[in-house]
Amino acid sequence: MSELLDQLCIVMIQTSHPGNIGSAARAMKTMGIHDLRLVNPTRFNSPEVKALASGADDILANARLCSTLQEALADCHYVIGTSARSERSLRWPQMDARACGTWVAEHLPQQKIALVFGRERTGLTNEELEHCQALVHIPMAFDFFSLNIAAAIQIICYECMMAVRQSQTVQALSSTSDLDEEPATAAAMESFFTHLETTLIEVDYLDPENPRLLMRRLRRLFGRINPTQSEVNILRGMLSAFQGRKFTRRSNS
Ligand code: SAH
């Protein structure tokens, strides 16, 4: 996950309160995001920066100081601005923080993505917004309010981290059945279902005169599992044992 999040950078423009830079570094570090770029911060060498970073010193030490937004974004492929207000959405595609996380998780492998945060009092200028391809707004209970900038960074970094985690869990789950083994073919599954049905009739579990939806439900169950060929062989071996017969690979039809 960390390599993926290395492709994400946080850009803060003209931050005036040094404590906010420290808190932002801490917020990033807790979510595994390390690349901080500061465009003309008002005071970066204040002890407050380090005090509020609370252990995120590496992020501060590696933070890139830039004199223009263009310089901060030079190596980025996609730029997402942040806004405390939602009415700007008319000019830029807008997402909430969760959708932003999902978008970032989907695109990080191919591109470097920047999230740009504005000044504490006035946010981003229209000229700066021109550099953004999309805007993210964290919905709040009141439209006339705004979040502290480090809190906004925390929420958006959290959503990005969670979305990356989730996509990796989904990938891991969908690849568990191909642990070096071929999934069973449709033909092998059909033979298995025939064998299963015959066995269930033989042991009087399935009434052929009144089968109800049993086979359909069992097909759905095994369809979800997506077994490998050798797992199907085990299942068929078990069915043969219930029938008092021996199942060999040659009887696999
Ligand atoms: N009055 C300013 C408030 C800026 S708050 C304005 O309306 O733009 C400072 C920065 O914190 C913003 O530029 C943005 O980067 C971030 N921020 C604050 N609240 C946010 C929210 N609800 N959604 C997204 N970003 C937010």
Residues whose N, C-alpha, C, O or C-beta is under 5 A from the ligand:
A	BS01	SAH	T82 S83 A84 R85 V116 F117 G118 R119 E120 R121 T122 G123 L124 V136 H137 I138 S146 L147 N148 I149 A152
